[in-house]
Amino acid sequence: MFRGATSLNLDAKGRLAVPSRHRDALFAESAGRVVLTAHPHRCLLLYPQPAWEPIQAKVMSLSSFDRQSSALQRLLVGYAEDLDLDSAGRLLISSALREFAGLEKQAMLVGQGSHFELWSMESWKAQLEQAMAGDGMELPSELEGFSL
């Protein structure tokens, strides 16, 4: 289970050091093999490879003749990259994915249970501001009556 938010720095080569608590879990779950891809919200998604495979299969089972489905296939599968954590627990993020997400020096790694979101610091702050302002915070009907 991946949770928590961590501020990280990318090095000059575009590498990102995964925090040790998550690194250990990624090695245990997938031998350090992960998939990094684009998300429509302009962040990146980081999945252990075994967790990614059923998602890719489901996305690719959608009709390529449907505009929304094919756009999602192009984004999620088209940008997907198979990566291995190096011996120092780092990931090399391609220039295409860094450009897509606007990643420069600082980033936020945000646990989402089965995977992570990787945000540029600027986009993460904007996301938080929207959430705190209440924009788009209506709960879906499935959570009617939900309480913390």
C-alpha positions in Angstrom: 0.0 0.0 0.0 1.6 3.3 -1.1 0.5 6.4 0.8 1.9 9.7 1.8 3.3 12.7 -0.1 7.0 13.3 -0.4 8.9 16.2 -1.9 11.7 15.0 -4.2 14.4 16.5 -6.4 15.3 15.5 -9.9 19.0 15.5 -10.7 20.5 17.0 -13.8 20.0 13.8 -15.8 16.3 13.6 -14.9 16.7 10.9 -12.3 14.5 10.7 -9.2 15.4 8.8 -6.0 12.4 6.8 -4.7 12.2 7.1 -0.9 13.5 4.0 0.8 10.2 3.0 2.4 8.6 2.9 -1.0 11.7 1.5 -2.7 11.7 -1.6 -0.5 8.0 -2.2 -1.3 8.6 -1.8 -5.0 11.5 -4.3 -4.9 9.4 -6.7 -2.9 6.3 -6.4 -5.2 7.9 -6.2 -8.6 11.7 -6.7 -8.3 12.1 -2.9 -8.9 10.3 -3.1 -12.3 7.8 -0.3 -12.7 5.7 1.5 -15.4 5.6 5.2 -15.6 3.0 6.9 -17.8 1.1 10.1 -18.4 -2.2 11.0 -16.8 -4.9 13.4 -18.2 -4.3 15.7 -15.2 -0.8 16.4 -16.4 0.9 14.3 -13.7 2.6 11.0 -14.1 1.5 7.6 -12.8 4.0 5.2 -11.3 2.9 1.5 -11.0 4.6 -1.7 -10.0 4.7 -3.6 -13.3 2.4 -6.4 -12.1 -0.3 -3.9 -11.0 -0.1 -2.0 -14.4 -0.7 -5.0 -16.6 -4.4 -5.5 -15.9 -4.9 -1.7 -16.4 -3.2 -1.7 -19.8 -5.2 -4.8 -20.8 -8.5 -3.1 -19.9 -7.6 0.2 -21.6 -6.5 -1.7 -24.8 -9.8 -3.7 -24.8 -11.7 -0.5 -25.5 -12.7 0.3 -29.0 -10.1 2.2 -31.0 -13.0 3.7 -33.0 -14.3 5.6 -30.0 -12.6 9.0 -29.9 -12.4 9.1 -26.1 -11.2 5.5 -25.8 -8.5 6.0 -28.4 -7.4 9.2 -26.8 -7.0 7.5 -23.5 -5.1 4.6 -25.1 -2.7 7.0 -26.8 -2.1 8.8 -23.5 -1.9 5.9 -21.0 -0.3 3.2 -23.2 1.4 5.5 -25.7 3.4 7.2 -23.0 4.0 4.1 -20.8 7.6 3.3 -20.2 9.0 0.2 -18.5 11.6 1.2 -16.0 13.9 -0.5 -13.5 15.0 1.1 -10.2 18.8 1.3 -10.3 21.0 0.1 -7.5 20.6 3.5 -5.7 16.8 3.3 -6.0 16.5 5.9 -8.7 14.3 6.1 -11.8 15.4 7.8 -15.0 12.4 9.8 -16.2 12.4 10.4 -20.0 12.4 13.9 -21.4 9.0 13.2 -23.0 7.4 12.4 -19.7 9.2 15.2 -17.9 8.0 17.6 -20.5 4.4 16.3 -20.4 4.2 16.8 -16.6 6.3 19.9 -16.5 8.9 18.3 -14.2 12.0 20.3 -13.7 13.8 20.3 -10.4 11.2 19.7 -7.6 8.5 17.1 -7.7 5.9 15.6 -5.4 5.5 11.8 -5.2 2.0 11.1 -3.9 0.9 7.6 -2.8 -2.5 6.4 -4.2 -2.7 3.0 -2.6 -1.8 0.7 -5.6 0.4 3.3 -7.3 1.9 6.8 -7.1 1.2 10.1 -8.8 4.2 12.2 -9.7 3.5 16.0 -9.9 5.7 19.0 -10.7 5.8 21.1 -7.6 3.9 23.9 -9.3 1.1 21.7 -10.5 0.9 20.0 -7.1 0.5 23.4 -5.3 -2.2 24.4 -7.8 -4.0 21.1 -7.3 -4.0 21.7 -3.5 -5.2 25.3 -3.9 -8.2 24.1 -6.0 -9.0 21.4 -3.5 -8.8 23.8 -0.6 -11.0 26.3 -2.4 -13.6 23.6 -2.8 -13.5 23.6 -6.6 -14.7 20.3 -7.9 -15.0 18.8 -4.4 -18.5 17.4 -4.8 -18.5 13.8 -3.6 -19.7 11.2 -6.1 -23.1 9.6 -5.3 -21.3 6.4 -4.2 -19.9 8.3 -1.2 -23.2 9.9 -0.2 -23.2 10.0 3.6 -19.5 9.3 3.8 -17.8 10.6 6.9 -14.2 10.8 8.1 
